[in-house]
Amino acid sequence: MRKVKARKAIQLLCLIVITATLVVLSSYWGAAVVALPPAEDIPEEILRTKIIIEARSPIDGRFLTAAEYIQLQAQLQEAPPPKLDPKIREQVFLLRIRKTLLQFFPFLNF
């Protein structure tokens, strides 16, 4: 009877040691990788000193040179883009309200 209790105690101790070892090793396994930034990431110090000579068009998103961007900004200040039709604006507003309500009340089917 004592041998059985001793064997069970040893098995329990071994199980605890193995489990603790696995938990400790698995927690340290990816810690070094998570702490480092990706290799292709450019440091912020270098990005701050870089002079931006390209820009994107606020209208269609295509790349522009600095001179083209300045010209486009001047054109937009002189003649702003046309306003959206009030009916379309109202429809977009109602769709946004509907989306918000469906997030809070998913059982509504309207």
C-alpha positions in Angstrom: 0.0 0.0 0.0 2.8 2.4 0.8 4.6 1.6 -2.4 1.4 2.5 -4.4 1.1 5.9 -2.5 4.8 6.6 -3.0 4.6 5.7 -6.7 1.5 8.0 -7.2 3.3 10.8 -5.3 6.3 10.5 -7.6 4.2 10.4 -10.7 2.3 13.5 -9.5 5.6 15.3 -8.8 7.0 14.4 -12.2 3.8 15.6 -13.9 4.0 18.9 -12.0 7.7 19.4 -13.0 7.1 18.5 -16.6 4.1 20.8 -16.9 5.9 23.7 -15.2 8.9 23.3 -17.5 6.7 23.3 -20.6 4.8 26.4 -19.4 8.0 28.3 -18.8 9.6 27.2 -22.0 6.5 28.0 -24.1 6.2 31.5 -22.5 9.8 32.4 -23.4 9.7 30.8 -26.9 8.2 33.8 -28.8 9.1 36.6 -26.4 12.3 37.6 -28.3 10.5 37.7 -31.6 7.6 39.8 -30.4 9.9 42.5 -28.9 11.8 43.2 -32.1 10.3 45.3 -35.0 10.2 43.7 -38.5 13.5 43.7 -40.4 12.0 45.7 -43.3 10.7 48.5 -41.0 12.5 51.8 -41.5 13.5 53.5 -38.2 11.5 56.6 -37.3 14.7 58.7 -37.0 15.5 58.1 -40.7 11.9 58.8 -41.8 11.9 62.1 -40.0 15.0 63.3 -42.0 13.6 62.1 -45.3 12.3 64.9 -47.6 9.0 64.1 -49.1 9.0 64.8 -52.8 6.0 62.8 -53.8 2.4 63.1 -52.8 -0.9 61.5 -53.5 -3.8 63.2 -55.1 -6.7 63.8 -52.6 -9.1 63.2 -55.5 -8.1 59.9 -57.0 -5.1 58.8 -55.0 -2.5 58.8 -57.9 1.1 59.8 -57.2 2.0 63.4 -57.9 5.2 65.4 -57.8 5.5 68.3 -55.4 4.8 70.9 -58.1 1.7 69.0 -59.3 0.5 68.7 -55.8 0.8 72.4 -55.1 -1.0 73.2 -58.4 -3.8 70.8 -57.4 -4.2 72.3 -54.0 -4.4 75.8 -55.6 -7.1 74.6 -58.0 -9.1 73.0 -55.1 -9.0 76.2 -53.1 -10.2 78.3 -56.1 -13.0 75.9 -57.1 -13.9 73.3 -54.4 -15.3 70.0 -55.6 -19.1 69.9 -56.1 -21.3 69.2 -53.1 -23.0 65.8 -52.9 -26.7 65.7 -53.8 -28.8 66.2 -50.6 -30.9 63.1 -51.3 -27.7 61.0 -51.5 -26.3 62.6 -48.4 -29.6 61.7 -46.5 -29.4 58.1 -47.8 -25.9 57.7 -46.5 -26.8 59.2 -43.2 -29.7 56.8 -42.8 -27.5 53.8 -43.8 -25.0 54.8 -41.1 -27.8 55.0 -38.5 -29.1 51.6 -39.7 -25.6 50.1 -39.4 -25.2 51.5 -35.8 -28.6 50.2 -34.8 -27.9 46.7 -36.2 -24.7 46.6 -34.1 -26.7 47.2 -30.9 -29.9 45.3 -32.0 -28.8 42.4 -34.3 -32.2 40.8 -34.1 -33.9 43.6 -36.0 -34.4 42.9 -39.7 -35.1 46.1 -41.4 
